[in-house]
Amino acid sequence: MATFVQSAGFPILLPLLFFFSPSLRSTASTPLNTSSTKLPPLSTLTFLYFAFGLMLTGDNLMYSYGLLYLPVSTYSLLCATQLAFNALFSFFFNSQKFTPLILNSLVLLTISASLLAVNTDSENMTGIPKGKYVIGFLCTLGASATYSLMLSLIQLSFQKVIKAETFSAVLDMQIYPSFVATCGCVVGLFASGEWKILRNEMENYGKGRVSYMMTLIWTAVTWQISSIGMMGLIFEVSSLFCNVISTLALPVVPILAVVFFHDKMDGVKVTALVLAVWGFLSYIYQHYLDDSKSNVNKTSNNEASGAGAVIEVC
């Protein structure tokens, strides 16, 4: 069920899909709606959406197991490895260049995750066996790698396959894979027999049935809001920038986990948090430098063009 709600909220995006349909918005003048590029064959799009849907199903399932078997603070710190994985995949698929700051971030995030990997003894307070802790650790790490790979492949698909600069293309990339992932979760619910205990789970929920349903509904809604925002960032900027923005809450989550869930924050976790934040800031500073350099180049090009135009007129 935790996996299901991560993708099941896609119907709330359908009105936007109809509203921004190219046939209805052919005269729109926004940057996301100015392209008349021919769309790829339907079979190609179907394959892409189906493949991304299957990846999303597995990714959501691994994240769910990670959150089930790990304290929230440990889980959130492990999710920071998304940046390291994304840098690696972006290097191969999106021509991302490695700089000293990015390499520094990779090393710091790797050390941070390694500290958590050997810190199983501090998690005894959760009552979870060590074996399940290892499963949760590996699932979260695997989910971070899969998520990063999917972001890089989505960026590659936008650039090389879809090539349509429309908001409807962004919505399609969110809605159709989510539909495939939701169908996969439904099959999993029935195949595992978990559907038989859903009613009992709702009735035994500590805050009551209404709270149970509100938790599921708003979890599904917020996942879709987050996902469509990330798709837009991939479309407009890059998968790496999307991953950086999606981890902005990294320093906050472990602290909130201590306050609300009473997670244990020992010295190893604090060290891992500091290293993860340091690695994150390295990424942010690298993006700042890249953006500054890009603005300088644009200014120089504009000045050169202006000077050339003046000379030509004279």
Backbone hydrogen bonds, N-H to C=O, Kabsch-Sander energy under -0.5 kcal/mol:
donor,donor_aa,acceptor,acceptor_aa,energy
5,V,1,M,-2.2
6,Q,3,T,-0.7
7,S,4,F,-1.5
8,A,4,F,-1.9
10,F,7,S,-1.2
12,I,9,G,-1.7
13,L,10,F,-2.2
14,L,11,P,-1.3
17,L,13,L,-2.0
18,F,14,L,-2.3
19,F,15,P,-2.2
20,F,16,L,-2.7
21,S,18,F,-0.8
24,L,21,S,-1.4
25,R,21,S,-1.9
28,A,25,R,-1.9
33,N,30,T,-2.2
34,T,31,P,-0.9
34,T,165,E,-0.8
35,S,165,E,-0.7
45,L,41,P,-2.0
46,T,42,L,-2.8
47,F,43,S,-2.1
48,L,44,T,-2.3
49,Y,45,L,-2.9
50,F,46,T,-2.4
51,A,47,F,-2.7
52,F,48,L,-2.8
53,G,49,Y,-2.0
54,L,50,F,-2.2
55,M,51,A,-2.2
56,L,52,F,-2.4
57,T,53,G,-2.1
58,G,54,L,-2.2
59,D,55,M,-2.5
60,N,56,L,-2.7
61,L,57,T,-2.1
62,M,58,G,-2.3
63,Y,59,D,-2.3
64,S,60,N,-2.1
65,Y,61,L,-2.2
66,G,62,M,-2.4
67,L,63,Y,-2.4
68,L,64,S,-1.7
69,Y,65,Y,-2.1
70,L,66,G,-1.2
75,Y,71,P,-2.6
76,S,72,V,-2.7
77,L,73,S,-1.8
78,L,74,T,-2.2
79,C,75,Y,-1.7
80,A,77,L,-1.1
81,T,78,L,-1.9
82,Q,79,C,-1.7
83,L,80,A,-1.4
84,A,80,A,-0.5
85,F,81,T,-2.5
86,N,82,Q,-2.9
87,A,83,L,-2.2
88,L,84,A,-1.8
89,F,85,F,-2.7
90,S,86,N,-2.8
91,F,87,A,-1.5
92,F,88,L,-1.2
93,F,89,F,-3.0
94,N,90,S,-1.6
96,Q,90,S,-2.3
99,T,97,K,-0.5
103,L,99,T,-2.7
104,N,100,P,-2.4
105,S,101,L,-2.0
106,L,102,I,-2.4
107,V,103,L,-2.3
108,L,104,N,-2.3
109,L,105,S,-2.6
110,T,106,L,-2.0
111,I,107,V,-2.4
112,S,108,L,-2.4
113,A,109,L,-2.3
114,S,110,T,-2.2
115,L,111,I,-2.3
116,L,112,S,-1.5
117,A,113,A,-1.8
118,V,114,S,-1.5
119,N,116,L,-1.0
122,S,119,N,-1.0
123,E,120,T,-1.7
124,N,121,D,-1.1
126,T,123,E,-1.9
127,G,124,N,-1.5
133,Y,129,P,-1.9
134,V,130,K,-2.2
135,I,131,G,-1.9
136,G,132,K,-2.9
137,F,133,Y,-2.6
138,L,134,V,-2.8
139,C,135,I,-2.7
140,T,136,G,-2.4
141,L,137,F,-2.3
142,G,138,L,-2.9
143,A,139,C,-2.7
144,S,140,T,-2.2
145,A,141,L,-2.0
146,T,142,G,-2.6
147,Y,143,A,-2.8
148,S,144,S,-2.1
149,L,145,A,-2.4
150,M,146,T,-2.5
151,L,147,Y,-2.2
152,S,148,S,-2.1
153,L,149,L,-2.4
154,I,150,M,-2.4
155,Q,151,L,-2.3
156,L,152,S,-2.2
157,S,153,L,-2.3
158,F,154,I,-2.5
159,Q,155,Q,-2.0
160,K,156,L,-2.9
161,V,157,S,-1.9
162,I,157,S,-2.8
163,K,158,F,-1.7
165,E,163,K,-0.6
166,T,164,A,-1.7
169,A,166,T,-0.5
170,V,166,T,-1.0
171,L,167,F,-2.2
172,D,168,S,-2.7
173,M,169,A,-1.9
174,Q,170,V,-0.9
174,Q,171,L,-0.6
175,I,171,L,-3.3
176,Y,172,D,-1.8
178,S,174,Q,-1.2
179,F,175,I,-2.2
180,V,176,Y,-2.1
181,A,177,P,-2.7
182,T,178,S,-2.6
183,C,179,F,-2.2
184,G,180,V,-2.2
185,C,181,A,-2.1
186,V,182,T,-2.3
187,V,183,C,-2.3
188,G,184,G,-2.1
189,L,185,C,-2.5
190,F,186,V,-1.9
191,A,187,V,-2.9
192,S,188,G,-2.3
193,G,189,L,-0.6
194,E,189,L,-0.8
195,W,189,L,-1.5
196,K,193,G,-1.4
197,I,194,E,-1.4
198,L,195,W,-0.8
201,E,197,I,-2.4
202,M,198,L,-2.3
203,E,199,R,-2.3
204,N,200,N,-1.9
205,Y,202,M,-0.9
208,G,205,Y,-1.7
212,Y,208,G,-1.9
213,M,209,R,-2.6
214,M,210,V,-2.6
215,T,211,S,-2.3
216,L,212,Y,-2.0
217,I,213,M,-2.9
218,W,214,M,-2.6
219,T,215,T,-1.7
220,A,216,L,-2.2
221,V,217,I,-2.3
222,T,218,W,-2.4
223,W,219,T,-1.9
224,Q,220,A,-1.6
225,I,221,V,-2.1
226,S,222,T,-2.4
227,S,223,W,-2.6
228,I,224,Q,-2.6
229,G,225,I,-1.5
230,M,226,S,-2.0
231,M,227,S,-2.5
232,G,228,I,-1.9
233,L,229,G,-1.8
234,I,230,M,-2.3
235,F,231,M,-2.4
236,E,232,G,-2.6
237,V,233,L,-3.0
238,S,233,L,-0.6
242,C,238,S,-2.0
243,N,239,S,-2.1
244,V,240,L,-2.1
245,I,241,F,-2.4
246,S,242,C,-2.2
247,T,243,N,-0.9
247,T,244,V,-0.8
248,L,245,I,-1.6
250,L,247,T,-1.8
252,V,249,A,-1.2
253,V,249,A,-2.1
256,L,252,V,-2.4
257,A,253,V,-2.5
258,V,254,P,-1.5
259,V,255,I,-1.8
260,F,256,L,-3.1
261,F,257,A,-1.6
262,H,258,V,-0.5
263,D,257,A,-1.5
265,M,263,D,-0.5
266,D,264,K,-0.7
270,V,266,D,-2.2
271,T,267,G,-2.4
272,A,268,V,-2.6
273,L,269,K,-2.7
274,V,270,V,-2.5
275,L,271,T,-2.5
276,A,272,A,-2.4
277,V,273,L,-2.6
278,W,274,V,-2.4
279,G,275,L,-2.6
280,F,276,A,-2.4
281,L,277,V,-2.8
282,S,278,W,-1.7
283,Y,279,G,-1.6
284,I,280,F,-2.2
285,Y,281,L,-2.7
286,Q,282,S,-2.1
287,H,283,Y,-2.3
288,Y,284,I,-2.0
289,L,285,Y,-2.4
290,D,286,Q,-2.6
291,D,287,H,-2.6
292,S,288,Y,-2.3
293,K,289,L,-2.4
294,S,290,D,-2.3
295,N,291,D,-2.3
296,V,292,S,-2.1
297,N,293,K,-2.2
298,K,294,S,-2.3
299,T,295,N,-2.3
300,S,296,V,-2.4
301,N,297,N,-2.5
302,N,298,K,-2.4
303,E,299,T,-2.4
304,A,300,S,-2.4
305,S,301,N,-2.4
306,G,302,N,-2.6
307,A,303,E,-2.5
308,G,304,A,-2.3
309,A,305,S,-2.2
310,V,306,G,-2.0
311,I,307,A,-2.2
312,E,308,G,-2.2
313,V,309,A,-2.2
314,C,310,V,-2.3
